[in-house]
């Protein structure tokens, strides 16, 4: 059963997909639409539309205040998430984001998750994170070319 947060997030994602790259909302109006408190909207924005999930959220408060949500470009995400080392958890989030944007299939997601796992890399700690980073950079540059 979907929670209120799921319903609100789904609505925002659907609306965002129908725009030219960004969506402006009023927190109070959205709360009224879903018959919830504005803090529920804030919760959804912080947990579902965070930078680590591939979104920019700008919140302007006050009488004419609004929320602007936009998706980061893949290039920005690469810059933000892939440095010289990437943990398995961060790599999984990045791959999930690529799949959600239809840049990789569900099957490719599963295969890449296996490839970047600590158990398959054959090294541990910082060495594993560095190898994982190199693999992800290669995969992403191939996808974007």
C-alpha positions in Angstrom: 0.0 0.0 0.0 1.4 3.4 -1.0 2.1 5.9 1.8 1.2 9.6 1.6 4.9 10.3 0.9 4.8 7.8 -2.0 1.7 9.4 -3.5 3.1 13.0 -3.2 6.5 11.9 -4.7 4.8 10.1 -7.6 2.7 13.2 -8.3 5.7 15.5 -8.3 7.7 13.1 -10.5 4.8 12.9 -13.0 4.4 16.7 -13.1 8.2 17.1 -13.5 8.3 14.7 -16.4 5.8 16.9 -18.3 7.9 20.1 -17.9 10.8 21.7 -19.7 13.3 20.7 -17.0 11.9 22.2 -13.9 8.8 22.4 -11.8 7.6 25.2 -9.6 5.2 24.4 -6.8 3.7 26.2 -3.8 4.1 24.1 -0.7 0.8 25.2 0.8 -1.2 24.5 -2.3 0.4 21.1 -2.6 -0.4 20.3 1.0 -4.0 21.4 0.4 -4.2 19.2 -2.7 -3.2 16.1 -0.7 -4.9 17.2 2.5 -1.7 17.0 4.6 0.5 19.4 6.5 3.2 21.4 4.7 5.8 19.6 6.7 4.8 16.4 4.9 5.7 18.1 1.6 9.1 19.2 3.1 9.7 15.6 4.2 9.1 14.3 0.6 11.3 16.9 -0.9 14.2 16.1 1.6 14.0 12.4 1.2 12.9 11.8 -2.4 14.2 14.9 -4.2 17.6 15.3 -2.6 20.8 16.1 -4.5 22.0 12.5 -3.9 18.9 11.3 -5.8 19.7 13.6 -8.7 17.6 16.7 -8.0 18.1 20.4 -7.3 15.5 21.8 -5.0 15.3 25.5 -4.3 12.8 26.7 -1.6 11.8 30.3 -1.4 9.7 31.0 1.6 7.3 33.9 2.3 4.0 35.1 0.7 5.1 34.6 -2.9 7.3 31.7 -2.0 7.7 28.6 -4.1 9.6 25.4 -4.5 11.6 24.8 -7.7 12.6 21.2 -8.5 14.8 20.2 -11.4 16.8 17.1 -12.3 20.5 17.4 -12.4 22.2 16.6 -15.7 24.1 13.4 -15.8 27.3 15.4 -16.1 26.6 17.2 -12.8 25.9 13.9 -11.2 29.1 12.4 -12.4 31.0 15.4 -11.0 29.1 15.3 -7.7 29.2 11.5 -7.1 32.3 10.1 -8.8 35.6 11.3 -7.6 38.6 9.1 -7.3 36.8 6.6 -5.1 33.1 5.6 -4.8 31.6 3.4 -2.1 29.4 0.5 -3.2 26.3 2.2 -1.7 27.0 5.4 -3.7 27.6 3.4 -6.8 24.3 1.6 -6.4 22.4 4.9 -6.0 24.0 6.3 -9.2 23.2 3.2 -11.2 19.6 3.3 -9.9 19.3 6.9 -11.0 20.6 6.0 -14.5 18.0 3.2 -14.7 15.2 5.5 -13.6 16.2 7.9 -16.4 16.1 5.1 -18.9 19.8 5.3 -19.6 20.3 1.7 -18.7 17.8 -1.2 -18.6 16.8 -3.2 -15.5 19.0 -6.0 -16.7 22.0 -3.7 -17.2 21.4 -2.4 -13.7 21.5 -5.9 -12.2 24.6 -6.7 -14.1 26.4 -3.5 -13.1 25.5 -4.0 -9.5 27.2 -7.3 -9.6 30.3 -5.9 -11.3 30.8 -3.1 -8.8 30.2 -5.2 -5.7 33.0 -5.6 -3.2 32.8 -9.3 -3.4 33.5 -9.3 -7.2 36.1 -6.6 -7.3 38.6 -8.8 -5.5 40.1 -5.8 -3.6 38.9 -4.0 -0.4 38.7 -0.6 1.2 40.1 2.3 -0.7 41.4 0.1 -3.5 37.9 -1.2 -4.2 36.4 2.3 -4.2 39.0 3.4 -6.7 38.4 0.5 -9.0 34.7 1.0 -8.7 35.1 4.7 -9.6 37.1 3.8 -12.8 34.5 1.2 -13.8 31.6 3.7 -13.3 33.4 6.5 -15.3 34.0 4.1 -18.2 30.4 2.9 -18.2 28.9 6.4 -18.0 31.2 7.8 -20.7 30.1 4.9 -22.9 26.4 5.6 -22.2 26.7 9.3 -22.9 28.7 8.9 -26.1 
